[in-house]
Amino acid sequence: MEAFHFGYSVIQWLFFFYFYCFCGWVFESTYVSLKNRKWTNRGFMRGPFLPLYGSGAIMMLVVSAPFQDSVLLTYIAGVIGATVLEYVTGVTMEALFKVRYWDYSKQPFNFQGQICLSSSLAWGFLTIAMTRVVHKPVERLVLSVPENWLTVITILLTVYIVSDFTMAWRAAMDLKDGLVKMQKAKEELERVQKRLDVYLAFAAENNELRKQAMTEKVDSVRASAAEKMDSMKNTASEAVDSVKNRLGLEELTNSISGKFEALKNRMDTEKTSESLQNTQNTKEEIVQLQKKFSESLRWKEHNSDRERSYRRSVFGGNPTMTSTKFREVFEELKKKDKEESKEKPEIKEKEEIHDEKSGKINSDFPLNQILFGPPGTGKTYNTVNMALDIVCPIEGSQWEKEQRKDARDKYQEMLAAGRIVFVTFHQSMSYEDFIEGIKPKTEDGKITYEVKDGIFKKLCEKAKDNNTQITQNYVMIIDEINRGNVANIFGELISLIEDDKRCGASEELCAELPYSHDIFSVPKNVYIIGTMNTADRSVEALDSALRRRFTFKEMMPKSELVPEENNVRSIFKIINQRIEVLKDREHQIGHSYFMGVNSEEGLKAVIYDKIIPLLQEYFYGDYEKIQFVLGEGFVKKESESVKFAGDKSGDFDVSEVYRIVPKDKCNMDEAIGKLLNKASKAVDE
């Protein structure tokens, strides 16, 4: 049997190592890709190299060198050497990165999940194939390459692989740090939740304690309260211990946020509670719990775009990857990244920009703006994109350029999180609904009155609270803003919503609210987006003081959004040209009326069910003008004689009676032809 040289230079050994790293990557990536039925970049590094296979190949050559004449001894040497290498590598990587890049825990005859019998036996066969089949032609090829060329190639490969390995190492350490912080955050959140459960349970029993205090001595009540407190501590502790292993970080965060809110409401309403409201130690401890809760939320900062991108490539390339020490948070992170990668492409959010004068964030958006225009021009539709551009902007892009489903999903997420609030103004909307007011409350059959925060005040308070943790923008969308009595609804906000009057701005203003007497200001991270229909003359116009504090953006009909089939776009343009002449440009018809029209029947339905009723309102029943707009095919002029009753009755010739052609008798081809022909004549003239 032909023996190996083994008198290789350092360059040749390195080249062999890199070559077999590449071969291992090809084998593993092909196998996993076929198994998963999608392309998978296998391995620790991002480039096409698997160091474990390169190390394994070199190990096979070294350990089998003394036994080249014996297939059995070569096999045994390969099994032992490869098993030791795989175990040492696995243990070392898990100790460094706190994760396992392969896991044999479910394989029979495994040891600590790092090695297993089937893998070791396979390594033995690979050693035989390596030493007796593969390496010989590879050796001849490498030895035939001029040494200078081989040196240059090896040096270039070394630079690339070292660079790739360094990046992979750094990213793996970032992943480890993220897991550690997530685990600590989860443990801290569980402790916070346990204490909150105790307070909430104690608060729930508070009414009973107050009733007992009316008939028993104060000392006995306090003793009873102490016993109940101890009992509730044990009960709450057992409840938390029974569920804490089933709650993820997101669930814990949402649960604790709700409990803080419930406890705050309880303490605000139960003014006579000595056990909670007047106990300074309790209040201080709750403040400390809130501080710990805020600090625990910093685990979310370890979710940058770079880390997410690396995690997804690693998770995809290592399907069996796991972590024994951080199993729960690792699986939660792995599941979350998998769902995000399936749902939508990765979107990089824009960095925050702070305006020095007003202190607002992302100052390219006005703090207060109103979208105005004729009906159907997409004002409410566009508030979704505009609100998302403010709350979670995309770097180098805008939400209107993204898929509508992605934007709607993100919008619903922001609504649920309270970052965006949507409200429609109407004639019954009042200051008490929007800012604060006195509301009745029934308790034990008695009616009491309490001060309740309105929609906008709640949003401002939330924005102020979150502004102490991670700066975030909030948006209030007010649809049909001019349908309410705006001056009455806004009250002192007329002064407070100005850019330079916001909290933290150069000319900051505060006002005392009339019901609660709270000192109130509007934070700089609250944006207001309103919509206003210019065609609706039945509503109250905005007063000049409030108008001056808003930026107005006109939204007019866009003919390019209307389909061209069945002359729909031409009809749309012609109708609006005629309305602009007969009425004004504010009463034009928006493109949304015609966007879904894809057939003649659809066009007929839109004209009869939407356009004609709208024109009847515009022209106050003047059907002659409606005929000027739509043509004789839709509005027919007739002459008829009418006999009236009474002494002076007689025949009157009615020369101009205009009637809408019934929908079922309308010949659409003829009607559309007349509409278009009249348009062409008008254009020619």
Long-range contacts (C-beta under 8 A, 24 or more apart in sequence): 1-68, 1-69, 2-136, 3-68, 4-61, 4-65, 4-68, 4-131, 4-135, 4-139, 5-139, 5-143, 6-61, 6-65, 9-147, 11-147, 11-150, 11-151, 11-154, 12-142, 12-143, 12-150, 13-58, 14-154, 14-157, 14-158, 15-142, 15-150, 15-153, 15-154, 15-157, 16-57, 16-58, 16-61, 16-138, 16-142, 17-54, 17-55, 17-57, 17-58, 18-49, 18-54, 18-154, 18-157, 18-158, 18-161, 19-54, 19-138, 19-142, 20-53, 20-54, 20-56, 20-57, 20-58, 21-49, 21-50, 21-51, 21-53, 21-54, 21-161, 22-48, 22-49, 23-53, 23-57, 24-49, 24-50, 24-52, 24-53, 24-54, 24-56, 24-57, 25-49, 25-50, 25-53, 27-53, 28-53, 29-317, 32-317, 32-319, 36-319, 40-316, 40-317, 40-319, 41-313, 41-316, 41-317, 42-317, 42-318, 43-317, 43-318, 44-93, 44-101, 44-168, 44-172, 44-314, 45-161, 45-164, 45-165, 45-168, 46-164, 46-167, 46-168, 46-313, 47-160, 47-161, 47-164, 49-161, 49-164, 51-165, 52-85, 52-86, 52-89, 55-85, 55-89, 56-82, 56-85, 56-86, 56-123, 56-126, 57-130, 57-135, 59-85, 60-126, 60-127, 60-130, 60-131, 61-130, 61-131, 61-135, 63-127, 64-127, 64-131, 68-131, 71-128, 71-132, 74-127, 74-128, 74-131, 74-132, 75-124, 75-125, 75-127, 75-128, 76-124, 77-127, 78-123, 78-124, 78-125, 78-126, 78-127, 78-128, 78-130, 79-120, 79-121, 79-123, 79-124, 79-127, 81-127, 82-120, 82-123, 82-124, 82-126, 82-127, 83-115, 83-119, 83-120, 83-123, 86-114, 86-115, 86-119, 86-120, 86-123, 87-111, 87-114, 87-115, 90-114, 90-115, 94-324, 96-172, 96-173, 96-176, 97-172, 97-173, 97-175, 97-176, 98-176, 98-179, 98-180, 98-323, 98-325, 98-326, 99-172, 99-175, 99-176, 99-179, 99-321, 99-322, 99-323, 99-326, 99-330, 100-320, 100-321, 100-322, 100-323, 100-324, 101-318, 101-321, 102-318, 102-320, 102-321, 103-320, 103-321, 103-322, 113-324, 171-306, 171-307, 171-310, 171-314, 172-314, 174-302, 174-307, 174-310, 175-307, 175-310, 175-311, 175-314, 177-302, 178-299, 178-302, 178-303, 178-307, 178-333, 179-323, 179-326, 179-329, 179-330, 179-333, 180-326, 181-298, 181-299, 181-302, 182-249, 182-299, 182-302, 182-326, 182-329, 182-332, 182-333, 183-326, 183-329, 184-296, 184-299, 185-249, 185-296, 185-297, 185-298, 185-299, 186-249, 186-252, 186-328, 186-329, 188-292, 188-295, 188-296, 189-249, 189-252, 189-253, 189-256, 189-293, 189-296, 190-240, 190-244, 190-247, 190-252, 191-292, 192-256, 192-289, 192-292, 192-293, 192-296, 193-240, 193-244, 193-252, 193-255, 193-256, 193-259, 194-236, 194-237, 194-240, 195-285, 195-289, 196-256, 196-259, 196-260, 196-263, 196-289, 197-236, 197-239, 197-240, 197-259, 198-229, 198-232, 198-233, 198-236, 198-237, 199-263, 199-276, 199-282, 199-286, 200-259, 200-262, 200-263, 200-266, 201-232, 201-235, 201-236, 202-228, 202-229, 202-232, 202-275, 202-276, 203-263, 203-266, 203-267, 203-270, 203-273, 203-276, 205-232, 206-266, 206-270, 206-273, 206-275, 206-276, 209-275, 210-272, 210-273, 225-275, 245-328, 248-328, 248-329, 248-332, 249-299, 249-329, 249-332, 250-332, 250-336, 253-297, 256-293, 260-289, 260-290, 260-293, 269-450, 294-468, 294-469, 297-469, 297-470, 301-470, 305-346, 305-348, 308-337, 308-340, 308-346, 309-346, 311-337, 312-337, 312-341, 343-409, 344-403, 344-406, 344-409, 347-394, 347-402, 347-406, 348-394, 348-395, 348-396, 349-392, 349-393, 349-394, 349-395, 350-393, 350-394, 350-395, 350-396, 351-395, 352-471, 357-499, 357-500, 357-505, 357-506, 358-499, 358-500, 358-502, 358-505, 358-506, 358-524, 359-502, 359-503, 359-504, 359-505, 359-506, 359-524, 360-499, 360-502, 360-505, 360-524, 360-525, 361-471, 361-473, 361-524, 361-525, 362-390, 362-393, 362-473, 365-389, 365-390, 365-527, 366-527, 366-550, 366-551, 367-497, 367-499, 367-502, 367-524, 367-526, 367-527, 367-528, 368-497, 368-499, 368-527, 368-528, 368-530, 368-549, 368-550, 368-551, 369-528, 369-529, 369-530, 369-550, 369-551, 369-552, 369-553, 370-481, 370-529, 370-530, 370-531, 370-532, 370-542, 370-550, 370-551, 370-552, 370-553, 371-529, 371-530, 371-531, 371-532, 371-553, 371-555, 372-531, 372-532, 372-533, 372-534, 372-552, 372-553, 372-554, 372-555, 373-533, 373-534, 373-554, 373-555, 373-556, 373-586, 373-590, 374-533, 374-534, 374-535, 374-556, 374-557, 374-585, 374-586, 374-587, 374-588, 374-589, 374-590, 375-533, 375-535, 375-536, 375-589, 375-590, 375-614, 376-557, 376-589, 376-590, 376-591, 376-592, 376-593, 377-555, 377-556, 377-557, 377-558, 377-590, 377-591, 377-592, 378-555, 378-558, 378-590, 378-591, 378-592, 379-531, 379-532, 379-533, 379-555, 380-479, 380-531, 381-592, 382-555, 383-477, 383-479, 383-529, 383-531, 384-408, 384-411, 386-529, 387-411, 387-414, 387-420, 387-475, 387-477, 387-527, 387-529, 388-414, 390-473, 390-475, 390-527, 391-419, 391-420, 391-472, 391-473, 391-474, 391-475, 418-459, 418-462, 418-474, 419-472, 419-473, 419-474, 419-475, 420-474, 420-475, 420-477, 421-455, 421-459, 421-474, 421-475, 421-476, 421-477, 422-477, 422-479, 423-455, 423-476, 423-477, 423-478, 423-479, 424-478, 424-479, 424-480, 424-483, 425-478, 425-479, 425-480, 425-481, 425-482, 425-483, 425-484, 425-486, 425-489, 426-480, 426-483, 426-484, 427-483, 427-484, 427-485, 429-484, 429-485, 429-489, 430-488, 430-489, 431-488, 431-489, 431-490, 431-491, 433-489, 434-489, 434-490, 434-491, 435-491, 435-492, 435-493, 435-513, 436-513, 436-515, 436-516, 436-518, 437-515, 438-515, 451-515, 451-516, 456-493, 457-520, 459-526, 460-520, 460-522, 460-523, 460-526, 463-523, 463-525, 463-526, 464-503, 464-523, 467-523, 467-525, 471-525, 472-525, 473-525, 473-526, 473-527, 474-525, 474-526, 474-527, 475-526, 475-527, 475-528, 475-529, 476-526, 476-527, 476-528, 476-529, 477-529, 477-530, 477-531, 478-528, 478-529, 478-530, 478-531, 479-530, 479-531, 480-531, 480-532, 480-533, 480-539, 481-530, 481-531, 481-532, 481-542, 482-532, 482-533, 482-536, 482-539, 482-540, 482-541, 482-542, 483-536, 483-539, 483-540, 484-540, 485-540, 486-540, 486-542, 486-543, 486-546, 487-543, 487-545, 487-546, 490-546, 492-520, 493-522, 494-545, 494-546, 494-549, 496-520, 496-521, 496-522, 497-522, 497-528, 497-549, 498-549, 534-586, 534-587, 535-586, 535-587, 535-618, 556-585, 556-588, 557-588, 557-589, 557-590, 557-591, 558-591, 559-591, 561-591, 561-595, 562-591, 562-594, 562-595, 562-597, 563-594, 563-595, 563-597, 563-598, 565-598, 566-597, 566-599, 566-600, 566-603, 567-672, 567-676, 568-594, 568-597, 568-603, 569-594, 570-676, 570-679, 571-603, 571-672, 571-675, 571-676, 574-675, 574-676, 574-679, 575-611, 575-629, 575-630, 577-679, 578-628, 578-629, 579-615, 579-618, 579-629, 582-619, 582-625, 582-628, 582-629, 583-618, 583-619, 587-618, 589-614, 600-668, 603-668, 603-672, 604-663, 604-666, 604-668, 607-634, 608-663, 608-666, 612-660, 623-658, 623-659, 623-660, 624-656, 624-658, 626-658, 626-660, 627-658, 630-671, 630-675, 631-671, 631-674, 631-675, 631-678, 632-674, 633-661, 633-666, 633-667, 633-668, 633-670, 633-671, 633-672, 633-673, 633-674, 633-675, 634-660, 634-661, 634-666, 634-671, 634-675, 635-659, 635-660, 635-661, 636-660, 636-661
